[in-house]
Amino acid sequence: MPPRGRRLGAICLLVIASVQYSESAVSQDLRIENVTVVSPDSAREIENATVTIHDGRIQSISTTAHDAPGSGPMPAQTLDGTNLYLIPGLD
């Protein structure tokens, strides 16, 4: 995928995740699976990561395929981030 398409895909993923999360119950966790995370905390991209969001904040970033499900009373909503980028901290 060309770099411009990847950037657009990352932006779309961030918008979709924030909209879907804001429409769901606060106690429901959000999981974004198979996403590439670009973080200022890491020198390299984290590929095929699972990002878990709880109460509007990132709870964990894992590269383990079978990461534990959300801890809230409702099961985590899951988004597929294959071929997309997630950049934590951008509003």
N, C-alpha and C positions, 0 to 999 in steps of 0.2 A: 504494500500500500504506500503511495507517495506521502512524503512528510506533511503536506498540506491536508491530506485526507486524514492522517493520524491525529493532527491537531484538532481538526473539526470533530472527529470521533470522540476525542477526550473531552472537548467542551460539551458535546451532546450528552455524554455519559454523566458528567457532573450536573448538568441541568436536569436530566431525567431522574437521577438519584435524589437530588434535593426536592424536586416536585413530588415524587412518589413518597419520599420519607415524610414530607410535611403533610401529605394527605392521610397518612396512616396514623394509627394510635401512637402516642408518645412512648408507651411501654413496649411497642413492637421494635425489635431489632432489624437492622438492614444489613444484608451481606452482599458484597460485590465480589464475585468469584472470577478467576482467570484474568485479572486485570494487571496491567503493568503500572507500578507505582513509581512516580518520580518525586523524590523527597529531598529537601535540603539536608536531612539527617543522614543520608546515604550517598556515597560517592558514585554508586551505580544504580541503575534502574532495578527494581525488584519485579521480576517477571513471574507470571502465573500466580499472583498473590490473591489471597482472600482477605478482604477488608471488612471488619465487623464494626458497625456503628450502633451505639446504644445511647439513648437520650440526647441525640444530636451531636455526639462526639465520637471520634474514632476510639474504639475500645482495643482493637488489635489489628495488626497487619501480619499475616502468616503466609508462609509458603507451603504449609502442610495441606494436602488435598482434603483431609478429613478433619478439618478444624471443628471444634465443638460448636453446636448450634447456640443461638442467642440465649441469654439468661432470663429474659423477660417472660411474663405469663403467656404471651402469644409466640408462635413460631416465627423465626426470622423471615422477612421478605427477602427474596434472592434475586439479584440482577446478574446477568452474564456480561462480563466485561472483556470477552475475548477480542483481541486485536484493538483494544482501546487503552487509553492512558488515564490514570487518576493522579491528580496533583493536590495533595492535602494542603489546606491553608488558603486556597484561593477562594475569594467570595465573589 
